[in-house]
Amino acid sequence: MFTRRRLLGTAVAATATKWLVPQALAEALAPAPKLTAQDSPWDVRRFGAVGDGKTMDTHAVQAAIDACHQAGGGRVHFATGCTFLVGTIYLKDHIKLYVDTNATIVGSNNLGDYGSDVGLNPFFPETIDPCLIYAKGVVDIGLGGDGTIIGYTASGFSAPAEADARARKQRPMLIRLESCSQITITDITLRHCGSWCLHLKRSNDITLHNVRIHNEKQDGFDLESCQNVTISDCHLLECGDDAIAITTSARDQPSKNITITNCLMHSRWSAIRFGPLSKGDFEEITVSNCVFFDCNGGGLKLGTFEGGAIRNCLFDNIVMDQVIAPIGLYVATWPEIGSTAPNPPMMPPGKISGLQFRGIRVIAKPQPPNAHPDGNDGLFFHGHPQGLIENILLRDVSITLSGGGTAEQAARREIVDMDQIDYRKDGYWTDHKTTWGVPVAYGLYARHIQGLTLEDVRFELREPDARPVVFVCAQTRIQSFTASSSPEQSALIVARNCDGLQLSEVTPTPKAVVLLRLEGAKSAGIVLSGNDPRGFDKASVCLDGATEAAVLSR
């Protein structure tokens, strides 16, 4: 048992010990100061980089990367206030480029400063072979540091005198990482690329966080056959083509386990696109809590064109403002992309299944009806006779559209099917017999689909439109549905050769003349239930071979 004297003695001794700690020990116990680039052994200036934006620093930067790699890896620093002019640099295992605040890496405007061993393989028709930062087959690499990487500063790229015709047209990418794993890119700004900004090919375990992209030339992120990817809190605010493009280049290498969340996207074309490079599958991909704005070629453009499948994907809580073609689903057959054959083979049709779109709000960009799906503000879901779209759910979706369609456009029935188009001959933008033509519905056109469900969906018009809101050649269930109507409409909904259609709690605003126009001798299994008869003058009309026997219940 301790006595009072012993306790007092212990306290005095402890106090004495506190004051007798050597100064060196006290300094050792103090928090370590934050290291800066100047303190780093891998500061590129220690290897000869000048950082004045005029002197070529490629060899010095590569020497720093090589030395850091040989020492086991670490951060290669680019110091604040400096601009480092480089050609192609090569990342290696366990290397992270740390671009300090107010530091910049700038790509050379001379194509001769770019590596000749970083090109796309297999051959890609666009002249986008070079890149500024490249890695292949490496592990544990990254970029970060709140600084900026700029692809070019002049109006274009110059080529060496001996360069051939293709080499003279090259537009370098900013970053290409091929067959790599454990990739982390965070807290950095990427600007002014010659073509794609960030191309990740056949790589896995990827984190892209708080990346800011301004790339007026082409795409923001391109993910080709990548797996286990997280993209979060990124701002893709100026993309000359697609903001995020997801593709697959091999049958056995799908794009899989990808999440995209809390991102802002603005592009000249699509916000998020799947395909057209689509030899492999697209699986388990989610997009949530994102805002798309000022996109002129699609919000979510999801297509399979070379035999791959798109399955089990979720799109949730997305706002689109001033977006054309907010959701498009396509199953088509294209010639093999990248084939150099004079008459390339047509690829087989793929399949789309198990997609959900929930909590979507769209304000479409005002425009007149257009002859191509990418140019309209409605939804376009088109399968293939040998490649169906199956089990698609739209729940809690609200879209404000332009309107302006005519009765003549609504009556059009010579609609080209997907298997009638030979893209080797006609291409996508033709104006003769294979043109799509103005869609016959202002809100949703759906063909070759089994299991399409619309729940709590609303279509609202700025201007009157004589076309129906929905035209379906598909097995469809529509419930709790509200849509703008017009006295010029032949019907609110047109169903052609549908075997299995359910309409429940459909509300036209204002009152519609006809709820359902049923067309085609193959029409069957039609169920109308819970629809307020005060909302329309007539429940249904049957034309072109359809009969009242197809309607099982009213």
N, C-alpha and C positions, 0 to 999 in steps of 0.2 A: 504494500500500500504506500502511495506517494505521500510524503509529508508536505506541509506548506512550504518549508524551506527548500525541499528538493524541487518543487514546482517553480518557485521563484528563481532558483539557480538555473533551471532549464531555460526559462524565458530570457534571463540575462545573457546566457550563452548564445542563444539563437540571435539575439539582437547584436551581440558582438560579432558573430559570424557574418551577419548581413553586411556590416560595415567593413569587415576585413576581407571581402571578396576581391581578388586582384582585378585591376582595371581591364586587363586583357580578357579575363573570363566574362566580365560584364559586357564587353563589346561583342564577344562571341555569341552571347545570349540575345543580343538585340536583333530586331527584325532585319532581314537582309534588304538592302535597297533594290528597287526595281531595275533590272538590266535594260539598257538601251542598246540600239544598234552599235553605237560606238564601243560599248563594252564587250560585244559579242566577238568571239574568235572567228565567226563566220560572216562578219561584216564584209560585203563584197569589195569595199574600198581597200581592205587589207590585202586583196589579191590583185590590185591594180585598177579597179573601176574608178572612173573620174566622177561620174554623176553630174555632168554639166549639160546633158541633153544634146550634146554635139559630138562628143567622142564616142566611138563604138566601143561598148563595154562587154560585148558578147564573150570574149575569151576570158576576161576576168571573172565574170559571173559564173561561167561554166567551171572555172578553176575552183571557185569557192564551193560550188555544188559537189564537185568531185572530191575535194578534200574533206568536206563534211561527211560525205558518204563513206569514205575510207576510214574515218574516225568512229563510225557507228551510227551516224545520223544526227539530225538536230535542225535548228532554224537557221536558214541563210537569210541575213538581214539586209534590207535596203533602207538606208537612213533617211530620216525626215528632212525635207527641204531639198532633196536631190532628185534629179531626173536621169534615169539610166537608159541609154539608147542601146538596143540589142537586136540581133537577128535571132534565129532559132536557138533556144536553150533546152537542154534535156534533163528532166528530173530523174532521180534515182531513188532506190529504196530508202525509206525513213527520212526523206527530205521534205521540209516545209519552207516555202518561200514566205517570208514575213516582210510585207511592204508597210513600213511605218506610216503613221498619219502624215499627210502632206508629202509623201514620197511617191514617185511615179516610175513605172517601167513603161517605156515607149518602144513600139516596134519600128524597125527600119522601113523606109519607103522603097528601098532597093531590093528587088526580088532575089538578087544574087546573094543576099545575106541570110537567106532561109535554107534550111536543110533540104536535101533531095531524097531523104530516106524517111519522110514523115507522111507520105501521100496516102490517099484512101485506097484500100484494097478490099474487095475487088474494085475494078474501075468504076468511077462515078462520072457521069456525063458533065457535070458542072466543073469549071476550072477552079476548084477550091482545095487543091492538094496541100500547099504549104501551111504551116502554122507557126506561131511564135513560141509557145511553150508546149513541149511534147514529152510523152512517156509511153513506154510499151512494156508490159509484163512486169511492172514494179509494184511494190506493196508499201503501204503506209506513207502516203504523200499528201501534201496539202498546200493551200494558199490562204493568207489572211493578213490582218494587221491594219485595217482601216485605210490603206492607201489605194492607189489607182493603177490599173493596167490599161494602156491605150494601144490599139492595134496599129494606127497610122496617124500622121499629122498632115500630110500633103493631100492634094485632090485625088491622087491615084498612086499606083506603084510603077516604078521604072524597072526595066528588065535589062540584063546584060546583052551586049551586042550579038553574042553567039546563041542566044536563046531561040528555040523554035517557036512556031506559031502558038501552040498550046501554052508553052511556058510564059509567053508574053502576056497572056490573058489571065494569069493566075491572080486570085484574090485570097490572100492568106486568112485562115481562121486565127482566132486568138489563142485558144487552148484546145488540144486534142489529147485525150488520155485513153489508151487502147489496151485492153486485156489487163487492167490494173485492179487492185483491190485496196480497201481501207483508204478511201479518198475523202478528205475533209476540206471544203472550201467555205470560208466564213468571213463576214465582216470586210468585204472588199468591193470595190467598184470596177466594173469592166466597161470600156468605152470604145467606140469607133473601130469595129472589126471590118476586115475586108470581106468576110462572108459570115459563116456561123461564129457565134461567140464562144460557146463552150460545147465541145463534142465529146461525149463519153461513150466509148464503144466497147461492147462486150466486157463490161466491168461490173464490179459488185461491191457491196458495203460502202455506200456513198452517202455523204451528208453535205447538203448545200443549204447554208443558213445565212440570212441577212446579206445576200449578194444583191448588188444594185447594178442593173444593166441598162446602158444606153447604146443601142446598136442599130443605127438607122439603115444599115445595109441589108441584114438578113436576120436569122433566127437568134433567139436568146439561148435557151438550153436545148441541146439535141441529145437524147438518150437512145442509143442504138443497142438493143439486146442487152440491157442492163438489169440487174436484180438487186433487191434489198436497198432501195433508194428512199431517202427522206429529203424533201424540199420544203423549207419552211421560212416564213417571214422574208421572202425575197420580193424585190421591186423590179419588175421587168417593164420599165416605163417607156421605152422607145425601141420597138423592134420592127425592122423593115419587112419582116416576113412573119413567121410564127413565133410566138413568145416561148412556148414549150412544145417541142416535137418529139414524139415517142415512136420509134420504129423498131423493126426486127429484120435482121439480115440473114438469118439461118434458121432452118426448120427446128433444129435442136437447141436453139438459144433464144428463149422467149424474153420478153420484157415482163418482169414479174415482181410482185411485192414492192410497189411504188406508192408513196404517199406524198401528196402536194397539199399544203395547208397554209392559211394566213398569208396569201400572196396577192400582190397587185399586178395586173397585166394589161398593157396597152400595146397593140401591134397593128401594123398595116394590114395583116391578114388574120390568122386565127390566134386565139388565146392559147388553146391546147388542141393539138392535133395528134391522132394516131394514124400511122401510115403516111404516104402510100407504100413505102418500103415495108413489106409485111409478109415475108416468107415464114416467120415464126409467129408464135401466139402472144397475146397481150392478156395477162391474168392478174387478178387481185390488185387492182389499181384504184386508189381513192383520191378524190379531189374535194376539199372542204374549206369553208370559210374564206372564199376568195372573191375578189372583185375584178371583173373584166370591164374595160371601157375603151371606146373608140376603136373597135376591131371591125375591119371592113370585109373580112372573108370568113367569119365564123367564130362563135364562142367556143363550143365543144364540137370539133369535127372529127368523127371517129369512123375510120374506114379500113376495110381489109381488101387488098387488090391483088395479092399474090399467093392466096391460099391459106394464110394464117387465120386464127380464130381470135375474137375478142370476147372475153367471158369474165363474169364475176367482178364487175367494177361498180363503184358507187360514187355519185356526184351529189354533194350535199351542201346546202347553205351557200349558194353562189348568187351574187348580184352581177347583172350585166347591164351596162348603161351605154347607149348609142352603139349597139352591136348588131351587125347584119348576120343572118343565118345563125341564130343562137344555139341550136342543137341539130346536128346532121349525122345520120347513120347511113353508111354505104357498104354494100357488098358488090364488088365489081371484079372483072378480070382484065388485067393490064398485061402488056408485054413485059417480059422480065426486065426489071430496072437494072441498068448497068450493062445489059447485054450489048455486045458489039456486032452481033450477027446482022446481016442485011435485012432479014425478015425474022425478028426475034420471036420465040415461042410465046403463046398466050399462057399465062399462069392459070391455075384452077381457081374456082370461086372458094372463098372462105366461109366464115359463119360468125354471127354475132349473137350472144345469148347472155341472159342474166345480168342486165344493166338496170340500175335504179337511179332516177333523177328526183331529188327531194329538196324542197325548200328553195326553189329557183325563182328569182325575180328578174324580169327582163324589160328594159325600155329599148325597143328597137330603134335604130337610126332611121329617121324619116326618108322615104324613097319610094318611087313608083314600082309596081311589080316588074320583075326581071325574068328573063328567059332561062337563067341558070340557077341551080340551087344555092350556090355560094353568094348570089346577089339578092336573095329574098330575105324577108324578115320572119318568115314562118319556119316551122319544123319540117324537115325533109327526112323521112325514114324509108330507104329503098333497099330491099334485099334483092336476091338473084333467084331465078327459077330453080337453080341447083344449089343455092346457098342462102338459106332462110335467116331472118332475124327472129329470135325467139325470146319470150319472157322479158319484156321491157315494161318497166313501171315508171310512170310520171305521177308524183304525189306532191300536192301543195306547190303548184307551178302557176305563175302569173306572168302574162306577156302582153305588153302594149305594142300594137302593130300599126303600120302606116295605113293600110287599106288602099282603095283606088282601083280595085279589080273590076273588070267588066263582065256583063252577061255572056259575051262571046267567049271570053277566056274561061268562064265557068263551064260552058257547054263543050269544050274541047275534049275529045275522047281518043284521038289518034295519038296516044301517049307512048313514046318509045320505051321498050323494056330494056333492062340492063344487059340481057344476053344478045340484043340486037346491035350493040355498039362494038365496033372493032377499033380499039384505040390505036392500033398500028396505022390505020388509015385516016380515021376521023378526028382523033384527039378529043380533048374534053370540051373545047370551046367552039366547036363547029356551029355553023349557022344553017346547014341544010337539013336533011331528013333526020339526022340523029340528034338534033338539038332537043333539049328537054322541053323547051317552051315554058311559058308562064305557068306556074302551078295552078291546078284547077281548084284549089282551096287556099284561103288566105292564112289559116292557122296551122294545119297539120296535113301533110300528104304522106300516106303510109301504104306500102305495097310489099308483098311477099313477107308477111310477118305472121307468126303464130304466138298468141299470148301477149297482146298489147293492152295495157291497163292504164287508164287515166282516172285519177281520183283527186277531187278538189283542185281542178284545173280551171283557169280563167283566161280567156282571150278577149282583149278589149281593143277597139279600133279608134284611131284618130279621125279617119275619114270613112264614109260609107264604102262598102265593098259588095259587089253583086255575087261574088263567089261564095260557096259554102264555107263554113269555118273548118270542117274536117272532110277529107276525102279518103276513104279507106278501102283497100282491097286486102283485108287482113282480118284475122280472128281477134276481136277487140271487145273490151269491156270499158264503158265510160260511165262514171258515177260521180254525182255531185259536181256537175259541170256547168259553167256559166260562160256565155259568149255573146258578143255583139251580133245582132241580126240586122237585116235590111229588107225592105219590101221587094227589092229587085232579086233577091235570092230565090232560086227554085226550091231550096230546102236548106235548113240549118246544117244538116249532116247528110252526106252522100256516101252510100256503101255499095260497092260494085262486086258482085260474085263473092260475097262474104258468107262463109259457113261458120256461124257462131258470132253473133253480135248482140251485146246487151247494152241498153241505154236506160239509165236510171237517174232520176233527179236532175234532168237536164233543164236549164233555165235560159231561154233567149232573152236578150235585152236590146230593143223592146220586143214586143210580141212578134213571133215568126209566122210565116204563112204555112210552112210544112216543117215538121220536126225531122223526118227521115225520108229521104228519097232512096228507094231500093232499086238497084239495077242488076240485070244479068240473070240468066237461067240457073246458075249455080248458087244463087242466094238461098240460104237455109238457116234454120236455128236462130231466128231473130226474136229477141225478147225485149219488150218495152214495158218498164214498170216504174211506178212512183213518179211519173212525170205529170206536172200540173197541167191539165188541159187548157187552162186559161192562158198559157204561154204560147199557144199556136192554134191556127185555125183547123189544121188537120194533122193527125199523128203520122201518117205515112202515105206515100204513093209508090206504086210499083210500075216499072218500065223496063223495056228491052229484055223481055223474057222472065222477069221476076214476077211472082204471083203472091197473092195474099196468103197462100198456104205456107209460105216461108216464115210468116210471122206466127210464132208459137203462142205468144202471150202478149197482151196489151195491159 
